[in-house]
Amino acid sequence: MTPEELINQLASKGGAIVSSNDCSELEIADAQATGRFAVDEEGLGFVRRTKEWLVKNRLPHEDEVIEYISNLNWSEMVTEREKTLVGGNINGFYSWMIRREPE
């Protein structure tokens, strides 16, 4: 699967795309087996985490992030697909920020 196909999958099924570096070996294997894994031209891996995974692994304050995204003043020109992409990627970024090692 290409990264572009993974983005299209995110738009249609929801969830969040994260670096495979943020995933356990088991999560990567599951993503590969279920068609939610992509590698770009530079060899970087990406996993689409499902909505169910995100709910099960909710982070503290995540409800506030979701509410913030929902209340953004979206342009009439923005499609639901674009909203899903933005929401999923903000959620993935937030997950990374919370879990990363302090510098």
C-alpha angles and dihedrals in degrees: 000000000000124000088248091056089049090053090050089050089051090052093051102037105024128219125113136287116228136172113269084233087073092054134082119243088252092053091049092049091049092048090051092049093048099042098254099115130091137175122206128218091272093054097256115146128221132191128200107219112209125239087248091055091050093050092047092048099040116166127222111274092013090126088062091052091050092048090049091052091047092052097048112124096250118197116243086241094062112099126219087249091058091047090052092049092049093045094047094049095045087051091050092047091049090051090052093048093052095046101040122107116262113251 
